Amino acid sequence: MELAASSTAHLLMWLAGLVVVGVLLSAFFFGRRAQARQIKPPNPAEQPKRPYDGPVREEREYREPNEMPHDGRRLLPHEIQGGYGNCSSHPSESQDPEDHRKSSGGGGFGSGGLG
């Protein structure tokens, strides 16, 4: 009786091993097919080139928001200058960083006041 149970257990282990190997092989081939369908990376000749006048530099500019009209009526988003809810701005008269570091006072969330 023990011999029959032992051979059945061996047979089940072999079948389970074959199923695991089959699942792994099918996953491998499925991954290879998916990888073959992906776009290939560009070769060095297709890479973007640096501009002739050198690398692009960061441009810093202090900007101020455009003033909203105070005629007492409610503005809809498409009526805001700049269009469709995008608030426009213009360059600040002073580009001096010291002028823009001044605190406006105010006191809102995170202003450091006592709770």
N, C-alpha and C positions, 0 to 999 in steps of 0.2 A: 504494500500500500504506500509506504514512504517513497519507494522508487518511482511509482507512477506520479505522485504529487510533485516529486522533485523534477521529473522530466517535463511536466506541464509548466512548472515555474520557469524552467530554462527556456522553453519554447516561447512563453509570454515575454520574457526578457529580451529574447532575440527579436521578436516582432516589435516590441517597443523601441528597441535600438534602431531597427530599420525605418520605423516611422519618423523618429527624430532625425536620422540622416536624410531621409526624403524631404522633410520640411526644411532643413538647413540648405540642401542643394537647390530646392525650388526658390527659397529666399535669395540665395546667391545669384541665380540666373535672372530672377525678376529685377534685382538691383542692377545687374549689368545692363539689362535692357533699358531701364530707366536712365542710367548714366549715359548710354549711347544716344538717347534722345535729347540730352541737354545741349545747350549752345556751348561751343568750344570757346575758351578764352582767346582774346586777340593776340596775334603775334606781335613782336616788337615793332614792326613797320606800321601797324595799325594803332599803336598807342598814341595818346594825345601828346602834342609837342608843346614845349614852353614858348611863350611869345618871343618875338625877336628882340623886343626892348627889355627883356629880363622878366623875372617873376612878378606876378601881380601883387601889389602891396595893399595893406589894409588902409582904408580911408576913414579917418575919424572926422566927424562933423557934429557940432551941437545943433539940435533942432528944437523948434518950439511948435506947439500945436496951433493950428488956425483957430481963430476966435469963432465961437458959435454966435449966430445972430440972437439978439435979445428983444425980439418983437412980440414975445408973449405967446406965440403959438407953438404947438408941438411939431417937431421936425420928424419926418419919416426917414428911414435909412437911405432911401434913394435921393433924398434932398440934401444930404450932407455933402459939403464940398469934397470932391474926390470920388464920390459916387458909391452907391451900394454898400453903405455902412463902413467904408474904409475912411477913417479920419485922416485927413491930409495934414501935412506939416510943412514948414518952411525953415530955411537955415536961420539960426539965431543971429542977431545983430553982432553979438560978441562971441567970438570963438575962443576967448580966454578961459582956460579950465578953472581959474580961481573964481570967476563969476558964477560958474555953475556948481561949485562945491558948497555954496552958501545954503544953509538950511532954510526951508520955507517956514519953519516953526510948525504950524499945523498941529501935529500931535494926533496920530491915528494909531492903528494897530501896530504894536512893536515900537512905540515912541519912547519907551522906557519909564513911563509914569508908574506910580504906585497903583496896584491892582484895584 
